[in-house]
Amino acid sequence: WIDDEVNQFYERPIKFKNGYASVFIYFYHSSFFIVPYAVLCLILCTLLFLFVILYFVGRKLKTVVRLEKSILQMSSGDLTTPVPAAGFDELGILAFELNNLRTALHENILKEQKLHKSNQELITALSHDLRTPLTILKGYLEIIRLNRTPDMQAEYIDRCLRKTEDIQEMTNQMFEYALVYDAADNRNDLQILEIPLAFFLDTLKEHTDFLRLAGFETNLQICHPPFGSSDFSEDSLRITADPAMVKRVLNNLFSNIIKYADKKEPVLVSVFVGSKLTILQKNRIRSSQNDIESTQIGLQSARKIMEQFNGTLTIHYGEEFFSAELKFPLHRESDVLDPSSTVL
């Protein structure tokens, strides 16, 4: 409290009977200033200490409030607003991990919605595709019942059996995809095989024969290089795809002809064999548009199937004509395929 440099004292000699003595007198006038100054400094230091502590505590409390607000937003379903950063301390780590949790939840929900939508589209497409072989099967059975062509009843019965196999395969896929909710693994279920060119030609002839029985005039043209050449051989040409999926694509294509084509005009089906197998189909659209399918589920399903084995489906609409172009990758049996070139 007291500094010797500012204190004052006096020394006075005093005479006593038995001699002299020195008397020291100290003055503490500075204490009237030093004590209030010390108290004031103490108060200021305390306030400064509390200000610094409360400032940092207030910042952390604001961070906690922001985290609370972010958690309430997440609980209300808002997963798009990011969690604000909070430094590099424990609260910062908590905010960082909370933001990662928000991102993971958002991505999982979007993925689940996408899978749900894909699953619904798949079920709808398979249900739509079932109608085509059922229609063809019903047509063959009607022909057999009416006994119009007795000499071909055995062939029609054989075709009916093949259509029942197609229907059974489609229903099995539909039940599998319905029970196993994850539609992302559907591509892994494809059975990619090397299909001979004769498979496509026989399937197209079968469909054109059914169109003729249904009252359509068909014109099937097959254009290819001479198979006697050294570059191409009909027996060696292969298409890498899933046979069941190829049947679904062709069924969708010809089912559109039965539903929407005009029977007064011929249906043109051209097959071009070159570096790719190209199937071009063209027909006139019926004048009545009341039963035209607005969602085009069959064509959308066929386009997705073609993309799964590197094929393409191109649709051309006109006021009077409709055309579809299918392109399949074509290779020779002796060729060594790159596994990465086929989408499994």
BALOMAR-410957 format. One record per residue (C-alpha): y, x, z; residue in one letter. Coordinates in steps of 0.02 Angstrom, whole numbers, plus 50000, padded with zeros to 5 digits. Layout:
BEGIN
YXZa;...
***
This chain:
BEGIN
500005000050000w;501235013850043i;501705029149942d;502325044250039d;503545048749904e;504575032849924v;504495031650115n;505925039150219q;505915047550387f;507155056850497y;506905070650625e;508105071450774r;508075083550921p;508235075351091i;508635084651251k;507565080951401f;507685087951578k;506285099451549n;506775104451373g;507025098451194y;505875087751087a;505895082150905s;505825063450867v;505195057950695f;505795041050631i;504875033150480y;505635019450371f;504465007850275y;505754998350175h;504745000350012s;503354989450084s;504444974350052f;504274978149867f;502564986349853i;501564972449938v;502224958349825p;501994969749675y;500204973349724a;499854954849750v;500634950849583l;499594964249496c;498034957449578l;498414940049520i;498794946049343l;497194956349336c;496194941449397t;496984930049268l;496684942949131l;494884944749184f;494624925949186l;495514924149017f;494374936948934v;492814929349010i;493324911548971l;493824916448793y;492104923348753f;491234909448847v;492284896748751g;491774904648586r;489944903548633k;490164885648690l;490934881348521k;489434889448438t;488264879148546v;489244863448500v;489094867648314r;487224870348335l;487094853748425e;488034845248282k;486884853348154s;485334847748250i;486004829948260l;486334830248072q;484564836248040m;483864822848154s;484834809648058s;484054815447894g;485414826847825d;484484842447770l;485734848147639t;487134854047755t;486814872247803p;486854877947984v;488404888948011p;488124907148052a;488394912448233a;488414931448232g;487004943248274f;486644939148456d;485344927148526e;486344911948469l;486524919648296g;484654922248283i;484394904248340l;485614897848208a;484774908448072f;483034902148115e;483674884348128l;484404885747953n;482744892447890n;481884877547970l;483114865747885r;482794873947716t;480914873247739a;480964854947789l;482074850747641h;480944859747518e;479394851647592n;480154834347578i;480684837447398l;478964844347358k;478134829347439e;479234817447341q;478844826747181k;476984826547217l;477054808147260h;477974804447097k;476744815146998s;475284806547082n;475994789347041q;476314794546861e;474544801246848l;473764785346916i;474864774846801t;474424785646651a;472554785146688l;472624766346712s;473534764846547h;472284776246461d;470824765746520l;471424751146416r;471184760246252t;469304763946264p;469054746646339l;469904738846188t;468844749246068i;467274745246167l;467674726746162k;467944727745974g;466254736045944y;465374723346055l;466204709045961e;465584716345796i;463834718045866i;463874700345935r;464454693145768l;463154703645677n;464354707645536r;463574724345490t;461744724345543p;461404741145462d;462704749745574m;462274741645740q;461374757145802a;462904767845767e;464054755245851y;462934754746004i;462994773746011d;464894773146001r;464924760146140c;463904771746250l;465104786046216r;466574775046260k;465754770146425t;465564788746463e;467414791246428d;467854776646541i;466734783246679q;467524800546668e;469284793346675m;468894782446825t;468114797146916n;469694807346887q;470784792946943m;469824790647106f;469834809347140e;471714810647115y;472004794947220a;470964801547366l;471564819447356v;473434816547364y;473944833747304d;474314831947119a;474844850247105a;473024855547088d;472684844146940n;472834858246815r;471474867946904n;470274853446872d;470394855146683l;468814861046598q;469494872246462i;468194874846326l;468134880946148e;468024864946047i;467424866245867p;468494859245729l;467124846745686a;467434838145854f;469204833545800f;468684828145627l;467274817045693d;468414809345824t;469754805745695l;468474797845577k;467834787045718e;469594780945758h;470024777645576t;468394767945555d;468854757045703f;470594754245630l;469804748045469r;468694736245569l;470254730145660a;471064725545494g;472104741045459f;472114750845298e;471904769245337t;472104784945235n;471334800545313l;471764816845226q;471094833845276i;472034848645205c;471424866245243h;471184883145159p;469554885545065p;468234888145199f;467274899745086g;468624912845106s;468424927545222s;469894922345330d;469314904945377f;467634896945409s;467454878845464e;466064883045586d;467024897445665s;468664888445698l;468944883545880r;470264874745985i;470394879646169t;470654863546266a;469844850646379d;468794838646271p;469094823946389a;470974826746384m;470944828346194v;470064811546185k;471404804046296r;472774810546182v;471944803546025l;471564787246113n;473394785246161n;473934789245984l;472794776645901f;473064763346034s;474904763445985n;474364760145806i;473324745145858i;474734738045965k;476274741245861y;475794745645681a;476014733745535d;474334729345456k;475164726245290k;475554744745268e;474254758945267p;474114770645416v;474224788645358l;473274801945456v;473404819645388s;472514834945457v;473184852345415f;472144867645458v;473074884045460g;473684895245600s;473694879145701k;472784862645690l;474094849645646t;473744830945652i;475114820245576l;475054801345595q;476284789145517k;476344770245512n;477574756045485r;478154746845641i;477874728245652r;479424717745629s;479134709045796s;479734720445935q;479374708946081n;477814717946138d;478454735646117i;478104745846273e;479774751046349s;479104764446467t;478034773546336q;476794778446470i;475424782846346g;476524794646245l;477224802946400q;475474805746466s;474914812846298a;476404824646292r;476034831446466k;474204833846423i;474654843446265m;475774855146364e;474334859646480q;473394868846343f;474894875546245n;474934861146121g;476414850646067t;476694832246032l;478224827645929t;478724809545911i;479874802845774h;480574785345785y;481404775845646g;481944758145616e;480394754645514e;479204769345534f;478404778645678f;477624795945664s;476784807845784a;476354826145756e;475034835045861l;474844853845856k;473384862945937f;473184881945949p;471824887045828l;470784902845828h;469174909545759r;467614911045863e;467594929945846s;469364931545913d;469554937946091v;470754926546180l;471984932646308d;471634922846468p;473484922046505s;473794912746343s;472904897146404t;473664886346538v;472314881746662l;
***
